[in-house]
Amino acid sequence: MADAIVLPSPCVVVLVGPSGSGKTTWADRHLGPDRVISSDRLRALVGGGEDDLAASSDAFELLELAVERRIARQLTTVIDTLGFDAPRRERWLALARRAGLPCVCVAFDTPSATCRARNRQRSTPVPQAVLAGQLRTYAALRAGLADEGFDQVVAVVAASDAARQAPASMITGLTSTAPTLHSSPGDDGPLRFGLQIPSFAWATSPASLGAELRSIVSRAEAAGFASVWLMDHFRQIPMFGPPWHDMLESWTALAHLAASTSTIRLGTLVTGITYRNLAHLAKIVATVDVLSGGRVTCGLGAAWFEQEHAAYAMRFPPRAERFALLEDALQLLPLMWGPGAPAFHGRTIDVPEAMCYPRPVQARVPLLVGGNGEQRTLALAARYADACNLIGEIDVVRRTVAVLRRHCERFDRDPREVAVTQLSTTLVGGDGAEVAGLVERHRPRRTPAERWATQANAAIVADQITRFRSLAAAGVGEAIVSLPNVADAGALERFAEIIDALAAG
């Protein structure tokens, strides 16, 4: 349970969040329905029901009058609307200031998939296209709430409807940070999805790359993706293009995305352990975690691209030394992020003062180890990490998860403490003809269409749903996908159908 949200009394509380994010339930339970002024309830009062949109104008006229009168009487006032109208938020804040009352904004960072699932259960659901628009609007405005002058901006994340069972006597947010990786072998929770962006060849130009990347990630956030991942390379790798293709430095780009997103987790898949001094890497990761409000996952790997090292005048250590460096990192980074300044003496590095302030927002930044290596990589993941990332389909995943479990037993660790993620290229079409067209459009020129369709796991939505259900049954808690058509209009929104289907069970 997160720390309780202590609100001043009296105060003005402005709720902001899309339909299905839990605003009314949270406000009624924790602040009391007699303090809540709800646009939906007023719509029912002056119209034919909460869904009578024709009554909206009258309902908001009553809402504004009620808000003004309650604030003038120095009463705690909770304003329950979508909260998307900036001029209205500005007016409510001004009313609070004139009355000498503190004004708190409560932002509902509920996962998109949860909002969609709740919406489907309503007697009169919000149209899917309308809800998708709300999710995009919320993702776009969320980061700016902190600059609007509120005395406090509180983030509430309702990860599941189980969170609604919190005691009514507590004035508390359901949690004030984004969820960490939690799905593990044997976990019965719904499969989560991450988006990897390994290439920036879709960008119109370097000058527009930042805006286009922000748009893609905001759309992914609205579509229900739980995480976004960047490769940690300084130039493009052969599997995705020639070395002169644009490649952003990963942690700098994640810091940029931290400012334009609000709920989606941010990570590297994976940081090459040879590319940076380990203590410096700890500082970089902590900085992005602080700037993102605690949404970072630190992916680590032993590095492999010798040619890249040579191009950047970096030493490429022998394999055994790289794995020793990786093990040192898995031990040092949590020390750097923890209290005090303990000395660390590893196999490859000595740090006299493992100190990093500000410390990360998260009590523990999740560490993910990338790679399928059964003897070394999975053993390190089982011993030190919070997650591992696998490449391969059902048979590979089943075998590798079994190996991971055996390593966990060897280190006397519960396998459920190590989340299993899986990375794959995925291409989704509405029907067979569209899939064939996407394959033809995106395949490398010298790769036959049939072979590339297999490599890209090209299939229609229904077949993708079956595939991901099988992966979940094999032990995958989060499926991370690389979409070759990620910049195409509608590609992320189509994948949302898969996310929703897996969230529904």
Secondary structure, 3 states (H helix, E strand, C coil): CCCCCCCCCCCEEEEECCCCCCHHHHHHHHHCHHHEEEHHHHHHHHCCCCCCHHHHHHHHHHHHHHHHHHHHCCCCEEEECCCCCHHHHHHHHHHHHHHCCCEEEEEECCCHHHHHHHHHCCCCCCCHHHHHHHHHHHHHHHHHHHHCCCCEEEEECCCCHHHHHCCCCCCCCCCCCCCCCCCCCCCCCCCEEEEEECCCCCCCCHHHHHHHHHHHHHHHHHHCCCEEEECCCCCCCCCCCCCCCCCCCHHHHHHHHHCCCCCCEEEECCEECCCCCHHHHHHHHHHHHHHHCCCEEEEEECCCCHHHHHHCCCCCCCHHHHHHHHHHHHHHHHHHHCCCCCCEECCCCEECCCCCCCCCCCCCCCEEEECCCCCCHHHHHHHHCCEEEEECCHHHHHHHHHHHHHHHHHCCCCHHHCEEEEEEECEEECCHHHHHHHHHHHCCCCCCHHHHHHHCCEEEHHHHHHHHHHHHHCCCCEEEEECCCCCCCCHHHHHHHHHHHHHCC
